Amino acid sequence: MSTTTNPTVPLEEPRDDLGSRAAELSAARQSALEGATALATQAQHAKGKLTARERIALLFDEGTFTEIDAFRKHSAHGFGLERNRPATDGVVVGWGAVQGRRVFVYAHDFRIYGGSLGDAHAQKIHKVMDLAAKAGAPIVGLCDGAGARIQEGVTALAGYGGIFERNVRNSGVIPQISVVLGPCAGGAAYSPALTDFVFMVRGTAQMFITGPDVVASVTGEVISHEDLGGAQTHATTTGVAGMIYDDEAECLEDVRYLLSLLPSNNREFAPRREVTDSRDRDCPGLLDLVPVAPNVAYDVHGVIGEVVDDGEFFEVHERWATNIVCGFAWLDGHVVGIVANQPAVLAGVLDIAASEKAARFVQLCDAFNVPLVTFVDVPGFLPGVTQEHGGVIRHGAKLLYAYCNSTVPRVQVVTRKAYGGAYIVMDSRSIGADVSLAWPTNEIAVMGAEAAVNVLYRREIKAASDPDAERRARMEHYRDELITPYHAAERGLVDDVIDPVDTRKRLIDALDTLRQKTVTTPCRKHGNQPQ
């Protein structure tokens, strides 16, 4: 038995009512997009700074940015907050494409509450950080904020805690980049310090835990904002900033470039680019770039440029710990991480800062599946009371730990001298380098010939009728017996002695061979690396 019912026909909304709702939406969105008054925008520009949305437009491919939480407002009360509830709550979050690849972003809007962080502001950042982790895509923070929103008290501090926890949880999982474009003080400074890369702009960006006024009142030291925590200070003295720039457009262009070098997450490899440089190209320039004499300086940038694709090299921490060079390049279209001693600075010795710089870079490359190429020309660790009391043993151990812990393909090239413990630390065969190559002019030994004979033959030299001639003879004998690269090759500590002209070809071949390298690591929660 069937029944028939008369369907109820819903009443249609009047067309002008729907139109008005759409108009309301459009007006609300436009208000959120404007974000603040024209006067506030003028003030931002007068400081030499772009607005949050102008920065986002420079970061992403045109027309690809999708914003979320544009209508979010705070719900705090007290101190007049309830009377001022602007949309976005001072931070713009969402995602877009950088050279066609997905990237997430949060950008402080200094025009609203000075970009300060309250509860709603923090929850927006938490949300976009969680989305980036779920999507397996990089996240970029465009930092320009006055710190915790004082009116919201401890709630604002808890918001920072949530950001820090996500920074750590996402570390080594997705690339995290901080771009400091304005003030980043107090607790806010810790988030960039936890990320993989920090970019800063001269003149407008500052990072410090306590500002100049507090420093002056507590210690009596008088210092400007720029000298205390400006871009130049963090690029040359503290090592917090890896890259610094004169303007925001140049800075954000290099952020885009860096993203093109990195995989989206730790389960992928960096994208390969079209090869425009022959893999079989000889490197005759190396014969003139590197002097045979071990005590003559040269710039290792020339060596790197001669070997890598098209001479293109993206250096990180270019101005800090300059006795070691770290950065990214391509070899046969594949991204590699390069670590190289710099004989032009302190003769290329390792010290506290250089060890820290290189260790963090090695860890980064290992986390994101970037093979490592290490160019070695190192006379040892920097001697001195300051270094010893500063903990050079502990800091040097960080670099040793980083290399030993790395599972990516690792190729070492000894370009000239490699002495003592510093040779071991610079990814020697004995600590796990997959392939070790040496040039025929290398000196690989516990120490240089002169220092060695002064220890071994001190009495004989002193008793000789011509001490200088005796020293020279002993040095020549020591070189012939122990310092040649063939001595290391005979014992398997160097896999091959190569013509420098063939360096590029041999590196490409070695890395191709190691492309599918797999390593079984011990079952452990994590190691306890030196601090």
ABEGO torsion letter per residue (X at the ends): XBBBBBBBBBBBBBAAAAAAAAAAAAAAAAAAAAGBBAAAAAAAAAAGBBBAAAAAAAABBBGABBBBGAABBBABBEGGAAABBBBGGGBBBEBBBBGGBBBBBBBBBAABGGGBBBAAAAAAAAAAAAAAAAAGBBBBBBBBBAEBBAAAEAAAAAAAAAAAAAAAAABGABBBBBBBABBBBEAAAAAAAABABBBBBBGABBBBABBAAAAAAAAGBBBBAAAAABAAAAAAAAGABABBBABAAAAAAAAAAAAAABBABAABBBBBBBBABBAABBBAAAAAABBABAABBBBAAAAAAAABBGGBBBBBGAABGAABBBEBBBBGGBBBBBBBBBAABGGGBBBAAAAAAAAAAAAAAAAAGBBBBBBBBBAEBBBEAAAAAAGAAAAAAAAAAAAAABABBBBBBBABBBBEAAAAABGBAAAGBABBBBBAABBBBABBAAAAAAAAAAAAAAABABAAAAAAAAAAAAAAAAABAAAAAAAGABABBBBAAAAAAAAAAAAAAAAABBBBBBBBABBBBBX
